[in-house]
Amino acid sequence: MNHEIAVLALDIGGTKLAAGVVDDAGALLAHLVEPTDRERGQDDVIMRMLALGDQAVEASGRTIEAVGISSGGPLDSRSGILHAPLHLPGWHEVPIAQIASEHYQVPAVVENDATLGMLGEHAFGAARGATTALYLTISTGVGGGAVIHGRLHRGATGNGGEFGHITVRPGGRLCSCGRRGCLEAYASGTSIAERAREAITSEPSSLTALPLPRAEDVVAHAAAGDQVAVRLWDETTALLAQGVTDLVNAFEPEVVVLGGGVTRAGAVLLDPVRDAVATTAMDPIAQTCRVVLAELGDAVCVVGAGARAHEILKETRRAPA
């Protein structure tokens, strides 16, 4: 492989923007991050995202040949349009691939962030070599991606794999998608923080000393023995484990990869999920499926977007003249 070929990868998250330059071995040649500050509006976020990409290209010292863009959905990967992404309120029918292509003067493609997380982990991370694999990103929201029979699953328009919107508690908490009881409504960092803030209005907890408890605060206070935090975290991991077990039964993957900011909790998140799959998934599925943490860390969607941009280059070069 010619590792001189480089692409730009952009990740539009609800909390942060990221830009990286990626070679075809998955190496990050530059990687920059800044807050999304989504309340500043669509135009401002897009302008800053493009500027962050410019800075990453300059820092890498490379010429880029394509752009891959990672974002939550709903979106249309074929047309390159973000329809109305749940993590970016107020964004509607944004031709993000065209905007990026015109700015950088190279081909651009947009895909669901969790789909690209799966692609990154399958190409360069914890799911390397797997024929069937699942990926869940547990962050501001909960998303998912799948490789089935060695091929990335996208669905009809690129929105397949919305694992965060399977029901784990019928009639439960209202989810950002408008339904009740979704996995995202319990396991996302946003939900963990919201439930903590609700709980401390009526229950004594060490969390009340914090102005706005976050998901990572719940993890830390649970480890210190705070009973409210322990209950919240146990509920979170139990429902996440239930969702993952259902997915394992449906897909029979060789490996399930868990990524996203909430997974920084490490073993206190991984172990309950791994144990649930081992003890409650159907046999022989339970015996053959591994549950692991992502290897690519916070850069997983950037590396995945880079991998997709490299695919676009290969597809373009294979196309008949």
Secondary structure, DSSP 8 states (H G I E B T S, - for coil): --TT-EEEEEEE-SSEEEEEEEETT--EEEEEEEE--GGG-HHHHHHHHHHHHHHHHHHHT--EEEEEEEE-SSEETTTTEE---TTSTT--SB-HHHHHHHHHTS-EEEEEHHHHHHHHHHHHSTTTT-SSEEEEEESSSEEEEEEETTEEE--SSS----GGGSBSSTT-SB-TTS-BSBTHHHHSHHHHHHHHHHHTTTS--GGGGSSS--HHHHHHHHHTT-HHHHHHHHHHHHHHHHHHHHHHHHH--SEEEEESGGGGGTHHHHHHHHHHHHHHS-TTHHHH-EEEE-SSGGGHHHHHHHHHHHHHHHHHHHS--
